[in-house]
Amino acid sequence: MVKQERVGVVGFTGYSGAELVKILQRHPRVEPVLLEHRSQSADAAPFTFDGVTRLPWSAQSLRQGGLSVVLLATPHEVSLELVPMALQAGVKVIDLSGAYRLRTVDNFRRWYKMEHPQPDLLAEAAYGLPEFCRQAIPKARLVANPGCYPTAANLALRPLVSEGILDREAGIVCDAKSGVSGAGKKPSEKTHFSSVSENFSAYAVLEHRHVPEVLLTSGLEEHELSFTAQLIPVHRGILETIYLRTAEPLSREQIEEIYRKAYAGEPFVRIYPDGKLPSLLSVAHTNYCDIGMQADPRTKRVVIVAAIDNLVKGAAGQAVQNLNLLLKLPETQGLL
C-alpha cells in the first residue's frame, strides 16, 4: 500500500484554504488534516469537509499528529505567530501569506508597515515559485508561497528580462485585474456585493504589497515597473496586460520563441501561438498560467497577456506544487 503523507491545513474556512483542502482530498499520496486555530475555524460555510480529520492547533498535535507539512492559508499576522511553533515541532511549513516572502526586514517594514519578528526565518524562507526556484524548495523547511499577482507577472516578465531584450528606460506597465476572491473571505465595504457588482476599480496604487515580489524575482528596479491592481466583478481569476518596449525590433514569433525556450518542459505554463491571447475562462479551476503576446517591430512595442486562477496557481495549486517538491513526489500530482 502506498504511504499517505499527513498534511495539516490551517485557515481552511477561507477561499484559498478551502481550495487547498479540495485539491488535497483528490491527491493520491496525501491525507489532509484540518487544524483548527481559534474560533474562526468553527464556521466553514459555505464549505463542507465531511470525513476529513480535524485536530486542534497545538504543539501536541504538531508533534504527535504524524504531520509531514503544515500549510498556512492565513493572514500574515497569523502566519508570523504560527510558523515558529510548527518549525520548533519539526514540521515543515508552506505559508500562503506574505509573511516570509520579502527576504529582508527593511523590505518587509516598508511594504507591510510593521517590524518583522523573525528576521532569521525571513532570510531563510525559500520563495515558492517552482518555475524559477525548483532547486531550493525541496531543501527548505519554510516555503513562502508567492502572491497571486506576482505569480502571473513574474512568469510573464522574467524570461524577457533575463534575455536582455527590453528597453528598460521606457518603463514597463502591468495592468492587473483580479476577481473578488483575491481579497479573502472576510467581507469589507470594498468587497460587498453592492460595491463590486457592475463596477471596476483600482486599489493600492503605487503601494501594493505584491510589487516587491515582482521586483525581487523578475530582476527589475522599482522605477522601471508601474503596477496597478484592479478589482473586477467576478469571483476568481487574474488577467494581467503588460505593456513594454524592446531595445531592438522583434517580431511576435521571436518573443514567443523566448518564452518557449524558457518554459520548455514546464507542466503548468502554456504559451499561446499565432497572436492568440488567454482569458480567465481558459485557466479557471486549473493550475496553469497562460501567456499570449503581440508585438509591433516597427514601434518596438510588445503587449503580454498572462492569466491564472488566483485561487489555484495563485495560491492553493501552487502550494501543492511546492508540497510535492518538499515530499519528493511528482510535481503535477493532484493537480492534473
C-alpha positions in Angstrom: 0.0 0.0 0.0 1.3 3.5 -0.9 2.1 5.6 2.1 -0.2 8.6 2.7 1.5 11.7 3.9 -0.5 13.6 6.6 -0.6 17.3 5.7 -2.1 19.9 8.0 -4.1 22.8 6.8 -4.8 26.0 8.8 -7.2 28.6 7.5 -9.4 26.1 5.7 -12.5 28.2 6.1 -11.2 30.8 3.7 -11.3 30.7 -0.1 -7.7 29.7 -0.6 -7.7 27.3 2.3 -10.9 25.6 1.1 -9.4 25.3 -2.4 -6.4 23.7 -0.8 -8.4 21.1 1.0 -10.4 20.3 -2.1 -7.1 19.7 -4.1 -5.6 17.6 -1.3 -8.7 15.4 -1.0 -8.1 14.2 -4.5 -4.3 13.9 -4.1 -3.4 10.2 -4.3 -0.5 10.5 -1.8 -1.8 12.9 0.8 -4.3 12.8 3.7 -5.4 16.3 4.6 -5.8 17.1 8.3 -7.8 20.2 9.3 -6.0 22.1 12.1 -8.5 24.3 14.0 -7.0 27.6 15.1 -9.0 29.9 17.1 -12.8 30.3 16.8 -12.6 31.3 13.1 -12.5 27.6 12.2 -15.8 26.8 13.7 -17.8 28.2 10.8 -16.7 26.9 7.4 -19.7 27.9 5.4 -20.2 27.6 2.5 -17.6 24.8 2.6 -18.0 21.3 3.9 -15.3 18.9 4.7 -17.1 15.6 5.6 -14.8 12.8 6.6 -11.7 14.9 6.9 -9.7 14.5 10.2 -9.8 17.5 12.5 -7.2 18.4 15.2 -6.8 21.4 17.4 -3.8 23.6 16.6 -1.4 22.8 19.4 2.2 21.8 20.0 0.9 18.3 20.9 -1.0 17.9 17.6 2.1 19.1 15.6 4.4 16.7 17.4 2.1 13.7 17.7 -0.2 14.1 14.7 2.2 12.5 12.2 2.2 15.6 10.0 4.8 15.9 7.3 4.0 19.5 6.4 1.6 22.2 7.5 0.1 24.6 5.0 -1.0 28.0 6.4 -3.8 29.8 4.4 -3.8 32.6 7.0 -3.3 36.3 7.1 0.4 37.3 7.5 -0.1 38.4 11.1 -1.4 34.9 12.0 1.4 33.2 10.0 4.0 35.2 11.9 2.6 33.6 15.1 2.2 30.1 13.9 5.3 29.4 11.7 7.8 29.3 14.6 5.7 26.8 16.6 5.5 24.4 13.6 9.2 24.6 12.9 10.1 24.0 16.5 7.9 20.9 16.4 9.9 19.7 13.4 7.2 20.1 10.9 7.9 21.9 7.6 5.7 24.8 6.6 4.3 26.2 3.3 2.9 29.7 4.1 0.4 31.2 1.7 0.6 34.7 3.2 3.1 37.4 2.6 4.8 37.0 6.0 8.1 35.4 4.7 8.3 36.5 1.0 10.4 39.6 1.1 13.8 38.4 2.4 14.9 41.5 4.4 13.4 43.3 7.4 13.8 46.6 5.6 11.7 45.4 2.6 9.1 44.0 4.9 8.9 47.1 7.0 8.4 49.3 4.0 5.6 47.3 2.4 3.8 45.8 5.4 4.3 48.8 7.7 5.4 46.7 10.6 8.6 45.1 12.1 9.2 41.5 11.3 9.5 39.5 14.5 11.6 36.7 12.9 14.3 38.2 10.7 16.2 34.9 10.6 13.2 33.0 9.3 12.5 35.8 6.8 16.0 35.4 5.4 15.8 31.6 5.5 12.5 31.0 3.7 12.6 29.7 0.1 10.4 31.6 -2.3 8.0 29.0 -3.7 7.7 29.8 -7.4 8.7 26.4 -8.8 9.4 27.5 -12.3 12.3 29.6 -11.0 13.1 28.2 -7.5 12.8 24.5 -8.0 16.2 23.7 -6.7 15.8 25.5 -3.4 12.3 24.3 -2.5 12.9 20.6 -1.7 15.7 21.5 0.7 13.7 24.1 2.6 11.8 23.8 5.9 9.9 27.0 5.2 8.4 27.9 1.8 6.9 31.3 1.2 4.1 30.7 -1.4 4.1 33.6 -3.9 1.3 36.1 -4.2 -1.2 35.7 -7.0 -0.4 38.9 -8.8 3.4 38.3 -8.8 3.0 34.7 -10.0 1.5 35.9 -13.2 3.7 39.0 -13.5 7.0 37.1 -12.9 6.1 34.2 -15.2 5.4 36.8 -17.9 8.3 39.2 -17.3 11.3 37.2 -16.1 12.1 35.4 -19.4 12.2 38.8 -21.2 14.3 40.5 -18.5 16.7 37.5 -18.4 17.1 37.6 -22.2 18.1 41.3 -22.0 15.8 42.3 -24.8 13.9 45.1 -23.0 14.2 48.8 -23.3 14.1 49.2 -19.6 14.3 53.0 -19.7 11.0 53.0 -21.5 9.3 51.5 -18.4 7.0 48.6 -18.1 3.3 48.9 -17.2 1.5 46.0 -15.6 -2.3 46.4 -15.6 -3.5 43.6 -13.3 -7.2 42.7 -12.8 -8.4 40.2 -10.2 -11.6 38.6 -9.1 -13.0 39.4 -5.7 -11.9 36.1 -4.0 -8.4 37.5 -4.1 -9.4 39.8 -1.2 -10.2 36.9 1.0 -13.4 35.7 2.6 -13.7 38.3 5.3 -16.2 40.9 4.0 -15.4 44.6 3.7 -17.0 47.7 2.3 -14.9 47.4 -0.8 -15.8 43.8 -1.5 -19.5 44.0 -0.6 -21.7 42.8 -3.5 -23.2 46.3 -4.0 -19.7 47.8 -4.3 -18.4 45.2 -6.7 -21.3 44.3 -8.9 -21.4 46.4 -12.2 -18.2 48.2 -11.0 -14.5 48.2 -11.8 -12.0 49.9 -9.5 -8.2 50.3 -8.9 -6.7 50.0 -5.5 -3.4 50.2 -3.6 -2.0 52.3 -6.4 1.9 52.6 -6.2 1.9 50.8 -2.8 0.6 47.3 -3.5 2.4 44.7 -1.3 2.9 42.4 -4.2 5.1 44.9 -6.1 8.4 43.9 -4.3 7.8 40.3 -5.1 7.7 41.2 -8.8 10.9 43.2 -8.4 12.8 40.5 -6.4 12.0 37.7 -8.8 12.0 39.5 -12.2 15.2 41.4 -11.7 13.5 44.8 -12.4 14.1 48.0 -10.4 11.2 49.8 -8.8 11.4 52.8 -11.1 11.1 50.5 -14.2 7.7 49.0 -13.2 4.3 50.6 -12.9 1.9 48.1 -11.4 -1.8 48.7 -10.8 -4.2 46.2 -9.2 -7.8 46.4 -10.2 -10.9 44.7 -8.9 -13.4 43.2 -11.4 -16.8 41.8 -10.6 -16.0 38.1 -11.0 -15.3 35.5 -8.2 -11.9 34.1 -9.4 -9.2 34.8 -11.8 -6.4 37.2 -12.6 -5.6 38.7 -16.0 -2.6 40.9 -16.4 -1.9 43.0 -19.5 1.7 44.1 -19.6 3.0 46.9 -21.9 6.7 47.2 -22.7 9.2 48.1 -25.4 12.1 46.1 -26.7 15.6 47.6 -27.3 15.6 46.3 -30.9 12.8 45.4 -33.3 11.5 41.9 -32.5 8.6 40.0 -34.1 5.9 38.3 -32.2 7.4 35.0 -33.3 10.8 35.9 -31.8 9.1 36.9 -28.5 7.2 33.6 -28.5 10.4 31.6 -29.0 11.9 33.2 -25.9 9.0 32.0 -23.8 9.0 28.5 -25.4 12.7 28.2 -24.6 12.3 29.5 -21.0 9.3 27.1 -20.3 10.3 24.0 -22.2 9.1 21.1 -20.1 7.2 23.2 -17.6 3.9 21.5 -16.9 1.9 24.5 -15.8 2.9 27.3 -18.2 1.2 27.3 -21.6 2.4 29.7 -24.3 -0.2 30.8 -26.9 0.8 30.7 -30.6 -0.2 33.0 -33.5 -1.1 36.1 -31.5 -3.9 34.3 -29.6 -4.5 35.6 -26.1 -5.6 33.9 -22.9 -8.7 34.7 -20.9 -10.0 34.0 -17.4 -12.1 31.1 -18.6 -9.0 29.4 -20.2 -7.4 29.0 -16.7 -10.4 28.8 -14.3 -10.1 25.9 -11.8 -6.7 25.0 -13.2 -3.1 25.4 -12.0 -2.0 26.8 -15.4 -0.5 30.2 -16.2 -1.4 31.0 -19.8 0.7 33.6 -21.7 0.0 35.2 -25.0 1.6 38.2 -26.8 1.5 40.6 -29.6 4.4 42.7 -31.0 4.9 45.6 -33.4 8.6 45.6 -34.6 8.1 49.0 -36.2 7.5 50.7 -32.9 9.2 48.1 -30.7 6.0 47.8 -28.6 5.1 44.5 -27.1 1.9 43.5 -25.2 2.0 40.4 -23.0 -1.2 38.9 -21.5 -1.0 36.4 -18.7 -3.9 34.7 -16.9 -4.1 32.5 -13.9 -6.8 31.3 -11.4 -5.9 33.3 -8.3 -7.1 30.5 -6.0 -5.2 27.8 -7.8 -1.9 28.8 -9.5 -2.1 32.0 -7.5 -2.5 30.2 -4.1 -3.6 26.6 -3.4 -2.4 24.9 -6.5 1.0 26.4 -6.3 1.1 25.4 -2.7 0.5 21.8 -3.7 3.3 22.1 -6.3 5.6 23.1 -3.5 4.2 20.4 -1.3 5.0 17.8 -4.0 8.6 19.1 -4.2 9.0 19.0 -0.4 7.7 15.5 -0.3 9.7 14.4 -3.4 6.6 13.5 -5.3 5.8 14.2 -9.0 5.2 17.9 -9.2 1.9 17.5 -11.1 0.4 15.0 -8.6 -3.1 16.0 -7.5 -3.1 18.9 -10.0 -3.7 17.3 -13.4 
